[in-house]
Amino acid sequence: MVSWHEELTRREGEATEEVERLRSQIAELTAQLAVVEQRLARLVITRETMSAILSETGVEDAEPEPDGQPDENDDSTEYIVPQTVSPIGAVLVPPRLEGMDIGVLPRDYEEIMAVLAEAEHGMRAGQVATELGVATTERSQVEGLRSKLKRLVARGWAEQAASGVFMIANNGARQGD
């Protein structure tokens, strides 16, 4: 017959082993999650970069026919490439010209500009994210926002200080002057 003390010790040992096993699984899953989050962040940045490059150069992003079949009227083996502009090649943020209002910008860029307009001394991407209600713990979302801020800088809507602070572009004249 086993005493209650021995049984309790055995059960404590089993529970301790299970706790360690679960902690090990959590650590492994946390490491896997970090790797996938980093990959996602890189993909988001790549998409933003390619969008900016294609829109700046005016290159159309053509895709082959979905069925991958050659044109029936063509004797060659070349595939049909439609001459359509994909969303990735569209210029969503136009270059700023004198007298342009932020109303020409897509809604999310308008919101970013509104946040920057309210800031007295400019803001970092994380601060803009907080003001927009973007979870700053989601690095990929903050990096996506930083890409939008840099696009606004590239198009003349905003300025970026060397310290990474973004502000509304003044185009040589200060507001109130």
Buried (B, 14 or more C-beta within 10 A) or exposed (E): EEEEEEEEEEEEEEEEEEEEEEEEEEEEEEEEEEEEEEEBBEEBBEEBEEBBEBBEEEEBBEEEEEEEEBEEEEEEEEEBEEEEBEEBBEBBBEEBEEEEEBEEBEEEBBBBBEBBEEBEEBBBBBBBBBBBEBEBEBBBBBBBBBBBBBBBBBBBBBBBEEEEBBBBBEEEEEEEE
